[in-house]
Amino acid sequence: MEDLGAWNVEAKLTIAVNEDAPIDSLDELAAAAGTFGDRIIGIEPGSGLMRITGDDVVPGYGLDKLQLVESSTPAMLAELKKATDAGENIAVTLWRPHWAYNAFPVKDLADPKGLLGDAESIHSVAATSFQTDFPEVHAWISGFQMPSETLYSLEDAMFNQASGDDYGPVVKKWIAENQEWVDALTA
């Protein structure tokens, strides 16, 4: 396998809150616990994000008085939608990249202790023969970059505007709305 390079360098585990929440950092969450219903809405039990949140973030920031709710990604997103639609405060486990950053007014809480880890990169990989077999496509993919905001927009279109698993029409519409960016992929 050949690593063709990182196409996104902002992959990160987060604790996110509604955009207008009265806090901006995990070190403020314990004192504001009641503002968030004394809960952090999580995702699937056993996921890396839940393990790190429960084992590192909760004790590291003194969040023991908050309930870390184990649920599922769809259930967490439903709670996030309900709260942001109602203008209520909510804290959720989340990660970048995720379409929720395009669909909901949310912000990440700063992690001054770095307990959620550093940002990581998402890479393209190919067979070692790929460059020889497909030199033009190899060059395109090697130079491919997708900013998070662009990815959020595409994911939001696919997962929230498509009905069923026929993504063709919604992706075609997204391409038309982002034609300049798409054209630059092969320029």
N, C-alpha and C positions, 0 to 999 in steps of 0.2 A: 504494500500500500504506500501511496505517496500523499503526504500532507500538502494540499494546494494552498493553504493559508487560511487565516481567520477572516470570516466575512462579517462577523459581529463581535465586538469586544466588550459588550456591556451585559453579559449574562450574569445575573446576581440573584441571590435569595434576599427577600425583604420582608419587613412588616410594614404594611401600607395602611393608611388611614384616609378618610375623606379629605378632600383638598382643603376644606375650610376648617379642619380640626384645630383646636386651640394649642396643639403641641406640634413640634417639629423633630423631636429626637426621642429615641428609646429611653434615654435617661430621664425623660419627663413623664413617661407613661405611668409609672407606679403612682405618682402623686395625682394623676388625672384618671385613675382607673374607673371611678364612678361615672365619669363623662362617657366612657365606652362600655357601660353596662357591666363593668368588672369582667369583661371577656375579650379574648382574642379568638376570632373564628378561624379555625384551621382547616386543613385538608385531610387526606387519607392518613389514618394511623400507620406508622411504619415508614412513611416517606422520609427522605433525608431532611427535608425542610421541617417536618414536625419533630424529628429527632433532635436536630440542632436547636430548634426553638425551645423545646422542653428541657433538654439537657444543658444548654449553654446560655441562651438568651434569657429565659425566665429567671434562673438563679443569678446570672451575671448582672442583670439590671434590677433585681429585687422585685420581680413581677409575680411573686408567689401568691399574692392576694387576687390575681386575675385568673379566671378559669381559661385554660387553653382547650378550646372545644375541638375535639376530633370529629370530623365529618367527612366530606368528600369535596373535590374541587367544584362540581356543579352546585352542591349545597352552599359552599362558601360564596360562590359567585351570586347565587340567588339572594343570600343575606346581604351581600355588598350592593346589589342592585336595589333591593328593598330599602336599605338604609340611605343610600345616596339619593334615590328618588324622593324619599321622605325628608331629606335634609337633616338626617340624624348622624351622629358620630358613630364610627365603627372602626375597629382594628382587625385586620386580617393577615394571615400569612399569604405571601404572594411571591412571585419571581419575575425577573426580566429575562428574556422578552415574554410578554403575555398580552393578548389583545385587550385585557381589562384596562390597560393604561390608555387605550383609545376610546373605550366604551363608557368609562366611568370617571368622574372627577375625583381622582385619588392622588396621593403623594406618598413617597416612601419616608419613613421615619429614619433620620440619621442614625447611624450605628457607630458612635464614637469609639467604642471598645473593639470594634471589628469582629464581633462574635458570630455574625452571619457569613463571614468570609469575604474575600476580595472578589471583584468582578472577574469573570472568566471569559474565554473566547469560544466561539462556535466556528468550527473548521469544516472545510470541504476536503474530502479525501477521494482518491481514485486508485485504480490499479496502476501499477508501475508502467504498464504498457500504454496507458491512456494518452500520454503526450505524443507518442509515436503514432498511435492509431487515429487520434483526433486532435491534431495540433491547434487548430483554430478554437475549438471548444475548450481545450485545456487552457489556452490563454485567457479566454473569457472568464472561466471559472476561477482561475488563479488571481485574476484582478477583481473579482466580484466583492463588493462591499454592500451591505444593506443596513442603513441606519435604523436604530430601534423604532423611531417614529414611523418610518415607512413600513417596517415589519408589523408593527401594531395595527396599522391601517389595513394591511392585507389580511392578517389573521382575523381582525374584526369583521371584515367583509365576508370571508369564507365561513366563519363559525357562527355569525349572527345574521347574515343577510341571505345566505344560501338555504334553500329548503332541501332537506335530505342530504345526499352525498354527491349531488351533481353540482360541482363547483364551477363548471365551465362558464355559464352565463355571468355569475357574479365576478369571477376573475377577469373575464373579458371587459366587463364594465369598469373594474378597478384599474385594469391596464389603460383603458381610454382616459380615465381620470388622472393617471400618473404616466402618461405617454412619454414625456420628456425624460423621466428617470428610466423607464423601460428601454427607450431608444439608446440611452447611454451605456447600457449593459454590453452591447456589441459594437460600440463605436471604436 
